[in-house]
Amino acid sequence: MLTAGSGAPLLFLHGLDGLEGSAGVLRELARHFTVYAPSHPGFGGSERPARLDRVDDLGYFYLDLLTLLALDRPVIAGVSFGAWAAAEMLTKEPGRAAHLVLASPLGLPTANRREQHVADIFMLSRQELGARMQLGDPTPGSDMAVLTRLPEERIRRLMRNDEAASLYGWTPYMANPKLGDRLHRIAPPALILWGSDDAIVSAEYRAAWADAMPQAAVETMPDAGHRLHADQPGAFANRVAQFAAR
């Protein structure tokens, strides 16, 4: 787990690309907060106990982590897959955070009989996935020319990220069918952020989050894709800090 910065505590839960994919935004958040950024079990170099095989399980895991770290109502910020885990936490124990920020959250049902509302990341090439995830330079794992030059240990961590994503999100695809009926339980002030140019989720999916969580403010960050924290790390960190100061 990475710990950095000073100020009020903030638990940061990373996305599908692992903790390394959030290095830039973690530096920015550390200007405002004492940041605690774990690697999800099974991602990167983190071990995964056999009992953890659903994001619902991660909700309990991170509640226990708050207790272990003696963090009393920190700010919780999650991005993409990590936002799903953050939402699962607070549907179980609604009072465990001072503020909640969900950036490009996953977790609600991703399709109906006619339409797919979240792109199937397992069917996309690395290059296409990287291009659809963010507007800026893609992560090293999405560029095959760069990927082949990475150290073996870094490649191994990237492969573990892919394996963990498929374990947690294969079926039902990137969703907990019960999550939408529980989001009303989330008690702290909440903010949902979307990138203006998100090419992973549809407008209908974004609307579904607003409908399921009416107590949350919803905002769009300009010049940002699904990985809005990577496209706009400074703006994201500043918005989290402003929201947490309410």
N, C-alpha and C positions, 0 to 999 in steps of 0.2 A: 504494500500500500504506500502511495506517495503522500507525504505530508509537507505542506509548504505554507508560507505566508504568516500573517498575523491579523488579529481582529476576531470578529464573531465567527463561530465554527460553521463550516459549510461542508456537507457531504455531497460529493460529485460522483454520479454514476454514468459511466461512459457508454458509448454506442457499440455498434456491431464490429467496428474496426479495432476494438481493444483500447487499452489505456494509452498506448503510444500515439494513437490517432488524435488524442486530445491534449498533447503537450503544449501547444500554443495557447489554448484557452485556459489551461491550468495556470500558466505563468500570469495571465491577465487576472484571473480570479484571485490569485495569491496577493495581488496589490490591495485587495479589499477585505479578504477573509483569511482565517486559518483553514486551509483546504485539506480535507481528508478524501483521498481518491483511491479506493480499492480497485483491483482488477476482479471482474466477475469470476466466480468459480468456474474453471474450465477454459477461460480465456487466457491468452498469453502464457505466462509461466505459472499461473495459479492452479492449484489442485482442485478437483471437484469431488466432494463426497458423493457416493452413489445415491444418497437420498435426495440430492438436488438435481432434478431433471425437468422442472417446470419453472417458469418465471414466478408463478405463485409461490413456489418454494423460496425463491430469492427474496421475496418480500419478507418472509420470516427470518431469513438469514441476515438481512440488513437491519432488521429490528434488533436482533441479538447483537449485531456489531455496534449499534448505538449504545447498548447497555455496556458492552465490553469496553468501549472507549470512553464511557461516562459522558457522553454527549447529550446534554439536556436541551431538547427542542432546537436543533441546528436548522439553518437553512438547508433545504435539500434541492439540488438541481440535477436533473437527469436529461440526457440527450438520446433521442431515438429509442433504441432497445433499453437504455438505462432509464429513460423517462417512464417506460412501461414498468420497470422494476420499482421505481419510486412511487408510482401510483398504486401498485400492489401493496407496498408497505403501509401507506396511509389509509387504504380501505380497511386494513386490519386493526390498526391503532391510530385513529385519526388525529390524536393530539401530540404525536411525537415530533412534529416539525413546527418551527416558527413561521416559515414561509416555504412554499413549494413552487418550483419553476420546472415546467415540462416543455422541453424543446423538441419539436418534431416527434411527438410521442407515437409509439406503436402500441398494440395490445388490444384494440377493439377488433371485432370481426372485419376481415379484409376484403370480403367479396359477397355478392349475392348471386342469384341464379343467372343474372345477365351481365354483371360487370365485376371486374377485379379492381379494387380501390387502392391496393398497395402492390407495387411492382414485385414480381416474383424474383427476388435477388438470386435464388438458386438456379434460375434459368438464364441469367445474364452472364455474358463474358466479363472477365475482370475489367477490361477496358471500358465496356459500356456501363458497368456498374459504377466505376469511378467517375465517369462523365456525368452520370445521372445523380450521383450523391452530392456533388458540390460544384460550385461555379469556378473556383480557383484551381490551382494545381492539384491533381489527384494524389492520393496517398501512394507511397511506394508499392504497396501490394496490388494496386490496380494497373500498374504499368509493367508489362512483361519484360521490357528491355531493362528497366530498373530492378525488377524482381530477381532476375537471374544474376545480378551483381551483388545482391545483399548477402551479408554473412549467413552462414547456415543456421545459426541460432535465431536470427531474426526471421528467417523463412519459416522455421519451426513454429515460432510464436504466431505468425500470420496463419499458418495452417491450423493451429489450435483454435484461433478465433473462428475460422470457417466451420470447424468441427463443432464447436460449442454453439454457434448460431443455428446450425442444423438440428442439434440436439434439443435446444430450447424452443425453436421456432418452426420445426418441420410440419407438424400437424397437431392441432389446427394451425394453419400458417400464420405465424407471427401474431397470435391472438389468444386471449382467454375469453371464451364466449360469455363468461359470467361477469367479466370486469365492468361492462357498461352498467349493470344493475347495482354496482357497488360504489361507483365513483361519487355518488351524492354524499357518501359518508365522510369524504375528505373535508376536514374542518379548517385548517389554516388558510390564510390568504394564498390564493393560487393564481399562477400566470401560465398560460399556454402560448408558446411562441412558434410561429411557422416561418419558414423562409419564403420570400416572395416568388422564388423560382424553383420550388420543390418539385423534382421530377420523379419522386418515389411514391408520393401519396396524392390522391385526387382531391378536388375541392369537396366532393361529397364526404370523403373520409374526414376532412378537417371539420366539416359541419357536424358530423356525427359526434366528434369530441365535444364541440360546443354544446350540443344538445344533451349529451350524457353528463356534462359537468357544468351546469349553468352558473354555479357559484364562482367559476374561474373567469378572470379577465383573459381576453384573447387578443393577441397582437401579431402583426406581420412585420418581419424584419426585411428591409429592402436589400437588394443585391446579395441574396443568400439563397442557397439551395437547401437540400435536406440536412446536410451537415452545416447548419447555419453557424454553429459555434466555431467551425473551422474557416468558413468564409469570412466571418465577422467576429473574430475572437475578442477584440477590444470592445466593440459595441455590445456584444452579448454580455461580457463581464460587467460593463457599466450598467446595463439594464437590470441585471440581477441585483447589483448593489443598490440601485435606486429603488427597486421593488422591495428589497429586504429592509430598507430604511423607513418604510411606511409605518 
